[in-house]
Amino acid sequence: MNTSTRTLDPSLSETVHRTLQDYLETLGDQEATNVYRIVLDEVERPMLEIMMRHTHGNQSRAAQCMGINRATLRTKLKRHNLL
């Protein structure tokens, strides 16, 4: 990836950083609660959807690509109502 592309396409961590900062600023004086779970859910669901599509629904392949075991993948799919 060249430098000009990097400017147009920020890294995932930069995007999360900026989005989380915006989220907290939007809350203002309200107490931030369950931020960890909110962030994980927001990132995890699209990742699961994309990996399942990429592997044509093959859970074993998706789990292998993600570096988790199949049982963990199934638990995550159930949590996000994707199974």
C-alpha positions as CSV (number, residue, x, y, z in Angstrom):
1,M,0.0,0.0,0.0
2,N,1.5,3.3,-1.0
3,T,1.4,6.5,1.1
4,S,-1.3,8.2,-0.9
5,T,-3.6,5.2,-0.5
6,R,-2.9,5.1,3.2
7,T,-4.1,8.7,3.5
8,L,-7.4,7.8,1.8
9,D,-7.8,4.5,3.5
10,P,-6.9,4.7,7.2
11,S,-6.0,1.6,9.1
12,L,-8.6,-0.2,11.1
13,S,-7.1,1.0,14.4
14,E,-7.1,4.6,13.2
15,T,-10.8,4.3,12.2
16,V,-11.7,2.7,15.6
17,H,-9.7,5.4,17.4
18,R,-11.5,8.2,15.6
19,T,-14.9,6.6,15.9
20,L,-14.6,5.8,19.6
21,Q,-13.4,9.4,20.3
22,D,-16.4,10.7,18.4
23,Y,-18.8,8.4,20.2
24,L,-17.4,9.6,23.6
25,E,-17.7,13.2,22.6
26,T,-21.3,12.7,21.5
27,L,-22.1,11.3,24.9
28,G,-21.1,14.6,26.5
29,D,-21.8,14.4,30.2
30,Q,-23.5,11.0,30.0
31,E,-21.8,8.1,31.6
32,A,-20.1,5.7,29.1
33,T,-21.1,2.2,29.8
34,N,-20.3,-1.2,28.2
35,V,-18.0,0.5,25.7
36,Y,-15.8,-2.7,25.4
37,R,-18.8,-4.9,24.5
38,I,-20.2,-2.2,22.2
39,V,-16.9,-1.9,20.3
40,L,-16.4,-5.7,20.1
41,D,-20.0,-6.2,18.8
42,E,-19.6,-3.5,16.2
43,V,-16.4,-5.0,14.8
44,E,-17.2,-8.7,15.3
45,R,-20.5,-9.0,13.5
46,P,-19.3,-7.6,10.2
47,M,-16.1,-9.6,10.4
48,L,-18.2,-12.8,10.9
49,E,-20.5,-11.9,8.0
50,I,-17.6,-11.2,5.7
51,M,-15.6,-14.3,6.7
52,M,-18.7,-16.6,6.3
53,R,-19.3,-15.1,2.9
54,H,-15.6,-15.4,1.9
55,T,-15.6,-19.1,2.9
56,H,-19.0,-19.7,1.3
57,G,-20.5,-20.6,4.7
58,N,-17.7,-23.2,5.5
59,Q,-17.4,-22.8,9.3
60,S,-14.2,-24.8,9.5
61,R,-12.5,-22.6,6.9
62,A,-13.8,-19.4,8.4
63,A,-12.6,-20.4,11.9
64,Q,-9.2,-21.4,10.5
65,C,-8.9,-18.0,8.6
66,M,-9.8,-16.1,11.8
67,G,-7.4,-18.2,14.0
68,I,-10.1,-19.5,16.3
69,N,-11.6,-22.9,16.7
70,R,-14.9,-23.9,15.1
71,A,-16.8,-24.1,18.5
72,T,-15.8,-20.5,19.3
73,L,-16.9,-19.4,15.8
74,R,-20.3,-21.1,16.3
75,T,-20.7,-19.4,19.7
76,K,-19.9,-16.0,18.1
77,L,-22.3,-16.7,15.2
78,K,-25.1,-17.5,17.6
79,R,-24.4,-14.4,19.7
80,H,-24.9,-12.3,16.6
81,N,-27.9,-14.3,15.3
82,L,-25.9,-15.4,12.3
83,L,-26.6,-19.1,12.8
